[in-house]
Amino acid sequence: ALTFVYAPIKRRGKFVTPTPDEVKAAYGLPGLSGLHFEVENITALLKSAMSAKKDFYDLTTSISGNWLGGLEEALPWQQAQALGSDASTWRRPGSGLFQMLGWRRCFDMITRHEEATGSPFQWWIQSRIDFHWTHDHVPVEFLSRNAVWIPEGQDWGGLNDRHAVIPRGADVPLGDFDLIMSDIYMDAWRLLVDGKAAAVLQMALQTSIPPEITGCDPEDEEHGATQPCLNSETWLAVRLRSGKFKVKRLPNLAYLPCGRPLPWSSLKDSRLRGLKCERSGEPYKYEDEYFSAMTTASCMKDVISDRELETDWRAAINHCWCSAHEDAKLADADDMCRLHNHDVSPSSICDHYFLC
């Protein structure tokens, strides 16, 4: 497997990350084939890319929510009142815009490699580099090539966007309008700057849709909760639904640590200081994600005696994960299916887990 990494260059007081030593260490990552560092000015990049589409830029930025997290913009009067601020501008909460740019940079590195070698990869795996893995990844040889595979949980009204296994190649089915699964997942930035995102979302996010359905908390006045409003997870779900791509689930075997530095970092991530998990000393950022990963991994380690044996993997998945869903009931499963057109019920997760 080859690894492609995108990392922003940031100044934090007198510190600049990554440091020269950290850059050197990054080049030692296993299978590294592409590494891109960049000083980000996300708002300037977006405005420049959409300079010829001012109307679409205005339509795009009028959609509230963290799907455009990181955008510097005029402070909405509702948020100014909630924050008690006299400021005229703010940086929108969240990191959705940074995520789209990072994925685009990775997309460019990977496709350049494919073009140079004349051979596309069979799988793309998108993941957060700060994930803490509690168990080996499920072998991709066990996964069908007709769907995007994502971990269970952390959907936030849409679909978990922290990790994905995406098939690529001539045998992968195209979506509606000949859309390519990996492109729709990884190249949301292009949809954004082309104005296609605004055109689709302005029609889809009707005022009659409760904001919590699209990942916006109606009780959170600070971040905005009126339609049109969208979070990053729902934006991912909308994109995949647009091509009628299948989405299947993986057991959750990783979690976001609290305050954990990147693998090559010598500095603690100061952005996480002050979070609840940091103050309480908890090792995780999200409790349910942590306990899900730890519980499933612990059970699987007890079942798997030889991780190269397919029979042991199957037994571990069935015993440790599928069985846990047998009696589970998702109250909103029907609503999620109607909204996102994805397999989300516990039975479909396990029935369609392996390639038969």
Secondary structure, DSSP 4 states (H G I P E B T S, - for coil): --EEEEEEEEEETTEEES-HHHHHHHTTSTTEEEEEEEE--HHHHHHHHTTT-HHHHHHHHTSBSGGGTT-EEEPPHHHHHHHT---SEEEPSSSHHHHHHHHHHHHHHHHHHHHHHT---SEEEEE-TT-EESSPPPPGGGS-SSEEEEESS--TTS---SEEEEE-STTSPP-GGG--HHHHHH-HHHHHHTTHHHHHHHHHS-TTS-GGGGT--TT-TTT--SSSB--HHHHHHHHHHHTT-EEEEE---EE-BSSPPPTT-SS--GGGTTSHHHHHT-SBS-HHHHHHHHHHHHHHHHH-S-TT-HHHHHHHHIIIIIHHHTT---TTHHHHHHHH----SHHHHHHTSS--
